[in-house]
Amino acid sequence: MALSRTFRVTLVHVPLLITVACVSQTNAPATATDLPQPRTATYSCADGTRITIENLGTSVRVLGPDGASEGLPASPANQSSRFGAAHDAIVIDGCDALVMNGGKPPLTCTR
């Protein structure tokens, strides 16, 4: 008796589980990595320093921990996540920024 009951319950639940698994998750809330780069954001870096990046659209202004400010244009010009000039570059990906300064190892920073 218990075996036939288990079988009937399984027959009901398997199609239900398949249907639920196939439903699109388009109404899922946005995660932090989906959000665009804000106009100004502060990042905490792996070496313990903090930098501020001001997004100006076709360029960014980076304020370092020592107070020095540097502007970096989009590279190439149509980019909104890669910026660089000479030996310095920043790649912004969601909440993460990879900061590269000539002669130093790349530094990962998170907002």
PyRosetta script that sets phi, psi and omega in degrees:
from pyrosetta import init, pose_from_sequence

init()
pose = pose_from_sequence("MALSRTFRVTLVHVPLLITVACVSQTNAPATATDLPQPRTATYSCADGTRITIENLGTSVRVLGPDGASEGLPASPANQSSRFGAAHDAIVIDGCDALVMNGGKPPLTCTR")
pose.set_psi(1, -45.8)
pose.set_omega(1, -179.6)
pose.set_phi(2, -65.5)
pose.set_psi(2, -34.5)
pose.set_omega(2, -180.0)
pose.set_phi(3, -66.8)
pose.set_psi(3, -41.3)
pose.set_omega(3, 179.4)
pose.set_phi(4, -68.6)
pose.set_psi(4, -33.8)
pose.set_omega(4, 177.5)
pose.set_phi(5, -67.1)
pose.set_psi(5, -43.8)
pose.set_omega(5, 177.2)
pose.set_phi(6, -60.4)
pose.set_psi(6, -41.8)
pose.set_omega(6, 179.8)
pose.set_phi(7, -62.8)
pose.set_psi(7, -44.0)
pose.set_omega(7, 179.5)
pose.set_phi(8, -64.8)
pose.set_psi(8, -41.7)
pose.set_omega(8, 179.3)
pose.set_phi(9, -64.4)
pose.set_psi(9, -39.9)
pose.set_omega(9, 178.7)
pose.set_phi(10, -63.6)
pose.set_psi(10, -42.0)
pose.set_omega(10, 178.8)
pose.set_phi(11, -61.6)
pose.set_psi(11, -31.5)
pose.set_omega(11, 179.7)
pose.set_phi(12, -78.8)
pose.set_psi(12, -40.7)
pose.set_omega(12, -173.3)
pose.set_phi(13, -79.5)
pose.set_psi(13, -31.5)
pose.set_omega(13, -178.0)
pose.set_phi(14, -61.0)
pose.set_psi(14, -49.8)
pose.set_omega(14, 177.7)
pose.set_phi(15, -62.2)
pose.set_psi(15, -35.1)
pose.set_omega(15, 178.4)
pose.set_phi(16, -64.0)
pose.set_psi(16, -44.9)
pose.set_omega(16, 178.6)
pose.set_phi(17, -64.4)
pose.set_psi(17, -38.4)
pose.set_omega(17, 178.1)
pose.set_phi(18, -64.2)
pose.set_psi(18, -42.9)
pose.set_omega(18, 179.2)
pose.set_phi(19, -62.7)
pose.set_psi(19, -45.3)
pose.set_omega(19, -179.9)
pose.set_phi(20, -63.0)
pose.set_psi(20, -39.7)
pose.set_omega(20, -178.9)
pose.set_phi(21, -67.2)
pose.set_psi(21, -25.9)
pose.set_omega(21, -177.2)
pose.set_phi(22, -91.1)
pose.set_psi(22, -6.4)
pose.set_omega(22, -178.5)
pose.set_phi(23, -72.7)
pose.set_psi(23, 132.9)
pose.set_omega(23, 179.8)
pose.set_phi(24, -68.6)
pose.set_psi(24, 145.3)
pose.set_omega(24, 179.5)
pose.set_phi(25, -102.3)
pose.set_psi(25, 40.7)
pose.set_omega(25, -177.3)
pose.set_phi(26, -69.4)
pose.set_psi(26, -18.7)
pose.set_omega(26, 179.1)
pose.set_phi(27, -93.0)
pose.set_psi(27, 11.5)
pose.set_omega(27, 179.8)
pose.set_phi(28, -65.5)
pose.set_psi(28, 143.0)
pose.set_omega(28, 180.0)
pose.set_phi(29, -66.3)
pose.set_psi(29, 151.4)
pose.set_omega(29, 179.2)
pose.set_phi(30, -68.8)
pose.set_psi(30, 140.5)
pose.set_omega(30, 175.9)
pose.set_phi(31, -95.9)
pose.set_psi(31, 170.3)
pose.set_omega(31, -178.5)
pose.set_phi(32, -60.6)
pose.set_psi(32, -31.3)
pose.set_omega(32, -179.7)
pose.set_phi(33, -74.8)
pose.set_psi(33, -17.3)
pose.set_omega(33, 178.6)
pose.set_phi(34, -84.1)
pose.set_psi(34, -17.9)
pose.set_omega(34, -174.7)
pose.set_phi(35, -76.3)
pose.set_psi(35, 142.8)
pose.set_omega(35, 179.2)
pose.set_phi(36, -70.3)
pose.set_psi(36, 161.4)
pose.set_omega(36, 177.2)
pose.set_phi(37, -63.6)
pose.set_psi(37, 125.3)
pose.set_omega(37, 177.9)
pose.set_phi(38, -70.9)
pose.set_psi(38, 165.6)
pose.set_omega(38, -180.0)
pose.set_phi(39, -55.7)
pose.set_psi(39, -46.3)
pose.set_omega(39, 177.6)
pose.set_phi(40, -133.9)
pose.set_psi(40, 131.4)
pose.set_omega(40, -179.6)
pose.set_phi(41, -142.1)
pose.set_psi(41, 143.8)
pose.set_omega(41, 176.4)
pose.set_phi(42, -104.4)
pose.set_psi(42, 134.3)
pose.set_omega(42, -176.8)
pose.set_phi(43, -117.4)
pose.set_psi(43, 139.0)
pose.set_omega(43, 172.2)
pose.set_phi(44, -97.5)
pose.set_psi(44, 128.1)
pose.set_omega(44, -174.5)
pose.set_phi(45, -101.9)
pose.set_psi(45, 160.4)
pose.set_omega(45, -176.0)
pose.set_phi(46, -61.8)
pose.set_psi(46, -24.6)
pose.set_omega(46, -179.7)
pose.set_phi(47, -88.9)
pose.set_psi(47, 5.7)
pose.set_omega(47, 177.8)
pose.set_phi(48, 93.7)
pose.set_psi(48, -5.8)
pose.set_omega(48, 178.9)
pose.set_phi(49, -86.4)
pose.set_psi(49, 168.6)
pose.set_omega(49, 176.5)
pose.set_phi(50, -127.7)
pose.set_psi(50, 138.8)
pose.set_omega(50, 175.8)
pose.set_phi(51, -126.7)
pose.set_psi(51, 156.1)
pose.set_omega(51, 175.6)
pose.set_phi(52, -118.0)
pose.set_psi(52, 130.9)
pose.set_omega(52, 179.3)
pose.set_phi(53, -116.2)
pose.set_psi(53, 122.9)
pose.set_omega(53, 175.8)
pose.set_phi(54, -103.2)
pose.set_psi(54, 117.6)
pose.set_omega(54, -178.6)
pose.set_phi(55, -87.2)
pose.set_psi(55, 116.6)
pose.set_omega(55, -178.7)
pose.set_phi(56, -104.4)
pose.set_psi(56, 12.0)
pose.set_omega(56, 179.2)
pose.set_phi(57, 92.8)
pose.set_psi(57, -78.1)
pose.set_omega(57, -179.8)
pose.set_phi(58, -91.8)
pose.set_psi(58, 3.6)
pose.set_omega(58, 176.8)
pose.set_phi(59, -160.3)
pose.set_psi(59, 169.9)
pose.set_omega(59, 174.2)
pose.set_phi(60, -129.5)
pose.set_psi(60, 152.3)
pose.set_omega(60, 172.9)
pose.set_phi(61, -114.6)
pose.set_psi(61, 125.6)
pose.set_omega(61, -177.3)
pose.set_phi(62, -109.1)
pose.set_psi(62, 125.0)
pose.set_omega(62, 176.1)
pose.set_phi(63, -105.6)
pose.set_psi(63, 111.9)
pose.set_omega(63, -176.6)
pose.set_phi(64, -79.4)
pose.set_psi(64, 174.0)
pose.set_omega(64, -178.9)
pose.set_phi(65, -65.6)
pose.set_psi(65, -22.5)
pose.set_omega(65, 179.5)
pose.set_phi(66, -89.6)
pose.set_psi(66, 2.3)
pose.set_omega(66, 179.0)
pose.set_phi(67, 91.5)
pose.set_psi(67, -5.6)
pose.set_omega(67, 179.2)
pose.set_phi(68, -71.8)
pose.set_psi(68, 139.9)
pose.set_omega(68, -179.5)
pose.set_phi(69, -114.7)
pose.set_psi(69, 136.7)
pose.set_omega(69, 179.6)
pose.set_phi(70, -138.2)
pose.set_psi(70, 133.8)
pose.set_omega(70, 175.6)
pose.set_phi(71, -96.5)
pose.set_psi(71, 135.5)
pose.set_omega(71, 178.8)
pose.set_phi(72, -127.8)
pose.set_psi(72, 124.0)
pose.set_omega(72, 178.0)
pose.set_phi(73, -76.8)
pose.set_psi(73, 159.6)
pose.set_omega(73, 174.4)
pose.set_phi(74, -60.9)
pose.set_psi(74, 140.6)
pose.set_omega(74, -176.4)
pose.set_phi(75, -140.8)
pose.set_psi(75, 106.3)
pose.set_omega(75, -2.9)
pose.set_phi(76, -67.8)
pose.set_psi(76, 173.0)
pose.set_omega(76, -169.5)
pose.set_phi(77, -59.0)
pose.set_psi(77, -26.2)
pose.set_omega(77, -177.5)
pose.set_phi(78, -89.9)
pose.set_psi(78, 7.4)
pose.set_omega(78, -178.2)
pose.set_phi(79, -83.5)
pose.set_psi(79, 152.2)
pose.set_omega(79, 173.7)
pose.set_phi(80, -123.6)
pose.set_psi(80, 8.0)
pose.set_omega(80, -180.0)
pose.set_phi(81, -132.4)
pose.set_psi(81, -11.5)
pose.set_omega(81, 179.5)
pose.set_phi(82, -120.2)
pose.set_psi(82, 128.2)
pose.set_omega(82, -177.4)
pose.set_phi(83, -135.6)
pose.set_psi(83, 143.2)
pose.set_omega(83, 179.0)
pose.set_phi(84, -176.6)
pose.set_psi(84, 158.5)
pose.set_omega(84, 175.7)
pose.set_phi(85, -157.1)
pose.set_psi(85, 140.5)
pose.set_omega(85, 179.9)
pose.set_phi(86, 52.1)
pose.set_psi(86, -114.5)
pose.set_omega(86, -175.7)
pose.set_phi(87, -105.7)
pose.set_psi(87, 8.1)
pose.set_omega(87, -178.4)
pose.set_phi(88, -114.4)
pose.set_psi(88, 143.0)
pose.set_omega(88, 179.6)
pose.set_phi(89, -155.2)
pose.set_psi(89, 154.5)
pose.set_omega(89, 174.9)
pose.set_phi(90, -136.2)
pose.set_psi(90, 134.1)
pose.set_omega(90, 174.1)
pose.set_phi(91, -118.5)
pose.set_psi(91, 120.4)
pose.set_omega(91, -178.9)
pose.set_phi(92, -103.7)
pose.set_psi(92, 126.5)
pose.set_omega(92, -179.9)
pose.set_phi(93, -135.3)
pose.set_psi(93, 97.5)
pose.set_omega(93, -177.9)
pose.set_phi(94, 64.1)
pose.set_psi(94, -119.4)
pose.set_omega(94, -179.5)
pose.set_phi(95, -92.3)
pose.set_psi(95, 1.5)
pose.set_omega(95, -177.4)
pose.set_phi(96, -109.3)
pose.set_psi(96, 148.7)
pose.set_omega(96, 174.2)
pose.set_phi(97, -134.6)
pose.set_psi(97, 131.7)
pose.set_omega(97, 175.3)
pose.set_phi(98, -102.7)
pose.set_psi(98, 116.6)
pose.set_omega(98, -175.6)
pose.set_phi(99, -105.8)
pose.set_psi(99, 124.9)
pose.set_omega(99, -179.8)
pose.set_phi(100, -122.9)
pose.set_psi(100, 120.0)
pose.set_omega(100, 175.5)
pose.set_phi(101, -115.2)
pose.set_psi(101, 132.9)
pose.set_omega(101, -177.2)
pose.set_phi(102, -48.5)
pose.set_psi(102, 130.8)
pose.set_omega(102, 176.8)
pose.set_phi(103, 84.4)
pose.set_psi(103, -4.8)
pose.set_omega(103, 179.6)
pose.set_phi(104, -118.6)
pose.set_psi(104, 154.0)
pose.set_omega(104, 175.9)
pose.set_phi(105, -67.1)
pose.set_psi(105, 150.5)
pose.set_omega(105, 178.1)
pose.set_phi(106, -58.2)
pose.set_psi(106, 147.1)
pose.set_omega(106, -176.1)
pose.set_phi(107, -121.7)
pose.set_psi(107, 127.0)
pose.set_omega(107, 178.3)
pose.set_phi(108, -91.6)
pose.set_psi(108, 130.7)
pose.set_omega(108, 179.5)
pose.set_phi(109, -128.9)
pose.set_psi(109, 148.4)
pose.set_omega(109, -178.0)
pose.set_phi(110, -131.3)
pose.set_psi(110, 137.7)
pose.set_omega(110, 176.7)
pose.set_phi(111, -93.0)
pose.dump_pdb("model.pdb")
